[in-house]
């Protein structure tokens, strides 16, 4: 069956078809995508939602594609508390690790931004953690090593833009699942 792609961002592809037959959520479909009649892309995708003549397909890139195309992933505004930790540089500190609650401002698969009331020492490795769905939901816990790429002062607050340098497989899965759910909800207001 042939259709038109109406949205493609991150792992999510939305396509409209003139008529759909036996396609259900969870089906894995072989897909062929042509962009300019010269390039053809073959891939497998899973149907994650269906709405009348629209299919929402999950197409996960290979590890190489992911590294090369991180910018293709959407960034979502957030209003959530998180925690950062980094080694303390203060000589009179009783603790070797500084921990602080921060406001998570936005989030994507490749990075995030947070806001706090003070600066962070330059060239500092930061560990960020948050619970995306609130407390006591193990499927929403993320913990990642960040690298600050920019800092901006907005009034009394410091805003930090960061890339994710390291994240374990379980937390990456949680983050990926959350991003996909947000994409679907914001795209068509579909609850998964």
C-alpha positions in Angstrom: 0.0 0.0 0.0 1.3 3.5 -0.9 0.9 6.6 1.3 2.4 10.0 2.0 4.7 10.9 5.0 3.2 13.9 6.7 5.6 14.0 9.7 9.0 12.6 10.5 11.0 13.4 13.5 13.2 11.3 15.7 11.9 7.7 15.8 8.3 8.7 14.8 6.9 8.7 11.3 3.3 9.6 10.5 1.9 8.6 7.1 -1.5 9.0 5.5 -2.9 6.3 3.3 -5.9 6.4 0.9 -7.2 3.2 2.4 -5.9 0.9 5.2 -6.7 -2.8 5.4 -5.5 -5.2 8.0 -3.0 -3.1 9.9 -3.1 -3.1 13.7 -1.0 -1.6 16.5 2.1 -3.7 17.1 2.5 -4.9 13.5 6.0 -4.8 12.0 5.9 -3.5 8.5 8.5 -3.5 5.7 8.7 0.1 4.5 10.2 1.8 1.4 10.7 5.5 1.5 11.5 7.7 -1.5 12.3 11.3 -1.1 13.4 12.5 -4.5 12.9 9.6 -6.9 16.7 9.0 -6.8 17.2 7.8 -3.2 15.3 4.9 -1.8 15.4 3.9 1.9 14.3 0.4 3.1 13.6 -0.2 6.7 11.3 -2.0 9.2 8.9 0.0 11.3 6.4 -0.9 14.1 2.9 0.5 14.1 2.6 2.4 17.5 -0.8 4.1 16.9 -3.5 4.2 14.2 -6.1 6.9 13.6 -8.5 6.4 10.6 -6.3 6.5 7.5 -3.1 7.6 9.5 -0.4 5.3 10.8 2.2 6.3 13.4 5.3 4.2 12.8 8.3 3.7 15.1 11.5 3.5 13.1 14.6 3.2 15.2 17.9 4.3 13.6 21.0 2.2 13.8 23.7 3.2 16.3 25.7 5.0 13.6 22.6 6.9 12.3 21.8 7.9 15.9 25.2 9.4 16.5 25.2 11.2 13.2 21.7 12.5 13.5 21.1 13.5 17.1 19.8 16.9 16.0 16.8 15.2 14.3 15.3 14.4 17.7 12.6 16.8 19.1 13.2 18.8 22.3 10.3 19.1 24.6 9.6 21.8 27.2 9.5 20.5 30.7 8.4 21.7 34.1 10.0 19.1 36.4 12.5 18.9 39.2 15.8 17.0 38.7 19.0 16.5 40.5 22.6 17.2 39.5 25.8 15.9 41.2 29.4 16.9 40.5 32.7 16.6 42.5 33.0 19.5 45.0 36.0 21.8 44.3 35.7 23.6 47.7 38.7 22.7 50.0 36.7 23.0 53.2 33.8 20.9 52.0 32.7 18.0 54.2 31.4 16.1 51.2 33.3 15.2 48.0 30.2 15.4 45.9 28.0 18.5 45.5 24.2 17.7 45.0 21.5 20.2 44.0 17.9 20.2 42.9 17.4 21.9 39.6 14.5 22.8 37.3 14.5 20.8 34.1 13.6 23.2 31.3 13.7 21.0 28.2 14.6 17.5 27.2 15.5 15.4 24.1 17.4 12.2 23.3 20.6 14.1 22.7 20.5 16.6 25.6 18.7 18.8 28.0 18.6 22.2 29.7 18.2 23.0 33.3 18.0 26.1 35.5 19.5 26.7 38.9 20.5 29.7 41.1 24.3 29.4 40.8 27.0 28.6 38.4 28.8 25.3 37.9 32.6 25.0 37.8 33.9 25.0 34.2 34.8 21.7 32.5 32.9 19.8 35.2 31.3 16.4 34.5 27.7 16.4 35.8 25.4 13.6 36.6 21.8 14.4 36.1 18.8 12.4 37.4 15.0 12.8 37.3 11.8 10.9 37.5 9.9 11.7 34.3 6.5 10.5 35.5 6.8 11.4 39.2 7.8 9.2 42.1 7.7 5.4 42.2 7.7 4.8 38.5 10.8 2.8 37.6 10.0 3.2 33.9 10.5 7.0 34.2 13.8 7.1 36.0 16.7 8.6 34.0 20.3 9.2 35.0 22.9 10.5 32.6 26.3 12.0 32.4 26.1 15.5 30.9 28.5 18.0 29.3 27.6 21.7 29.6 27.8 23.3 26.1 26.5 26.7 27.1 25.5 28.8 30.1 23.2 31.8 30.1 22.2 34.1 32.9 18.5 35.0 33.1 17.9 37.3 36.0 18.8 35.5 39.2 19.0 32.1 37.4 21.7 30.3 35.4 20.4 28.3 32.4 22.6 25.4 31.3 22.3 23.7 27.9 23.9 20.2 28.0 24.5 17.2 25.8 24.2 13.7 27.1 27.7 12.1 27.2 26.7 8.8 28.8 23.5 6.9 29.8 23.0 3.3 30.5 20.7 1.1 28.4 17.8 1.0 30.9 17.7 4.8 31.4 18.1 5.4 27.7 15.1 3.1 27.0 13.1 5.1 29.6 14.1 8.4 28.0 13.3 7.1 24.5 9.9 5.8 25.5 9.0 9.1 27.2 10.1 11.1 24.1 8.0 8.8 21.8 5.0 9.2 24.0 5.3 13.0 24.1 5.6 13.0 20.3 2.5 11.0 19.8 0.5 13.0 22.4 1.6 16.4 21.0 1.2 15.3 17.3 -2.3 14.0 17.5 -3.3 14.2 21.1 -3.3 10.4 21.2 -2.8 8.7 24.6 -0.7 5.6 24.3 
